[in-house]
Amino acid sequence: MDIAAELSGVGVRVREAADAVEADSGASPVLVAVVREFRSKADKVNRSVGEGAPVREGVVELEQAGDSAKAAVEADTGASDATSRAVKAAHLAICILKAKM
C-alpha cells in the first residue's frame, strides 16, 4: 500500500469538506472551526509523511480530528446535506485508511 498516495486521497476529501463548510452559510462557527482543524491536520500529516515522518501517529491524530468533524456536522442543524455528506466522506476516508494499516 502506498501510504503517501492514500493520504493524498484523504487530503482531497478533507479539502472538499472544508470547501463545503466554508461555502455553507448555515454551518455553525463551531463546525467551521472543527473542519478547519481537520484540514490543518490533514495538511500537516501529508507534509510530514512527505518528509519521512512516522505515519501511524499522524493517521491516528487525523482520525481523531475526523471523528470531531463528524460529530460536529451531526450536531449542526443548520449545515446543508451537501456539507454533511462531504464531512462524513472525509471522515470515512481516514477511517478506511487507518483500517488498512
Phi and psi in degrees as a GROMACS rama.xvg file:
@    title "Ramachandran Plot"
@    xaxis  label "Phi"
@    yaxis  label "Psi"
@TYPE xy
-91.4974  96.5574  ASP-2
-59.4029  -42.9498  ILE-3
-60.1454  -42.5942  ALA-4
-66.9635  -42.1722  ALA-5
-61.7034  -44.9485  GLU-6
-64.8779  -35.4673  LEU-7
-62.033  -41.5897  SER-8
-63.8795  -40.1723  GLY-9
-62.4688  -43.0319  VAL-10
-58.0585  -38.9611  GLY-11
-61.7323  -45.7441  VAL-12
-62.7278  -40.7485  ARG-13
-66.1819  -41.5531  VAL-14
-63.8015  -38.6784  ARG-15
-62.0998  -41.5979  GLU-16
-64.1152  -44.0734  ALA-17
-62.9175  -42.0593  ALA-18
-62.9113  -41.223  ASP-19
-63.4097  -43.8079  ALA-20
-65.2878  -44.1984  VAL-21
-62.1594  -32.6655  GLU-22
-86.4076  -8.57511  ALA-23
-91.0499  105.136  ASP-24
-67.6616  -16.9095  SER-25
-88.9819  -8.76714  GLY-26
-69.8116  137.693  ALA-27
-74.4618  156.838  SER-28
-58.2916  -32.2158  PRO-29
-65.3932  -46.7877  VAL-30
-60.7499  -44.9602  LEU-31
-58.0703  -46.8427  VAL-32
-64.135  -42.4267  ALA-33
-66.8463  -41.2486  VAL-34
-71.6477  -33.5571  VAL-35
-61.3445  -40.5205  ARG-36
-65.6516  -39.7486  GLU-37
-58.8548  -45.318  PHE-38
-65.231  -42.7152  ARG-39
-59.2914  -43.5747  SER-40
-67.4149  -38.9685  LYS-41
-62.5525  -44.4428  ALA-42
-62.222  -42.5922  ASP-43
-63.1176  -45.2616  LYS-44
-64.5167  -43.2916  VAL-45
-62.7769  -40.8586  ASN-46
-64.5532  -46.397  ARG-47
-67.4844  -36.6629  SER-48
-65.8413  -38.1571  VAL-49
-62.5044  -24.8707  GLY-50
-94.8234  4.48288  GLU-51
89.1805  14.6149  GLY-52
-71.5326  157.79  ALA-53
-59.8398  141.519  PRO-54
-89.1092  -42.8841  VAL-55
-54.7929  -48.4455  ARG-56
-60.3043  -42.5983  GLU-57
-64.0537  -40.0532  GLY-58
-65.3428  -41.5751  VAL-59
-63.5623  -44.1352  VAL-60
-62.5685  -40.7069  GLU-61
-67.6005  -37.5521  LEU-62
-64.8376  -38.3716  GLU-63
-63.9343  -40.2579  GLN-64
-65.0536  -37.919  ALA-65
-65.0968  -39.4725  GLY-66
-59.6796  -42.6138  ASP-67
-64.693  -41.8302  SER-68
-64.1137  -42.7261  ALA-69
-62.8576  -45.4151  LYS-70
-61.7934  -40.4857  ALA-71
-65.7589  -42.0342  ALA-72
-70.5729  -33.0877  VAL-73
-69.163  -28.6795  GLU-74
-86.257  -15.2674  ALA-75
-88.2634  105.613  ASP-76
-75.7902  -12.3684  THR-77
-94.5663  -11.9399  GLY-78
-70.3793  143.414  ALA-79
-73.5238  164.033  SER-80
-61.8215  -38.6266  ASP-81
-63.168  -40.809  ALA-82
-64.1778  -45.9019  THR-83
-59.3768  -45.6069  SER-84
-62.7728  -41.5536  ARG-85
-65.7477  -43.3267  ALA-86
-66.6882  -42.7704  VAL-87
-67.0159  -34.1628  LYS-88
-66.2414  -39.5466  ALA-89
-66.005  -41.9316  ALA-90
-61.6643  -46.0389  HIS-91
-61.808  -39.2636  LEU-92
-59.9017  -44.5609  ALA-93
-72.9329  -33.4903  ILE-94
-63.3527  -42.1514  CYS-95
-64.5222  -43.0921  ILE-96
-61.4913  -45.2852  LEU-97
-61.996  -39.8072  LYS-98
-64.6878  -32.6679  ALA-99
-70.0522  -24.2333  LYS-100
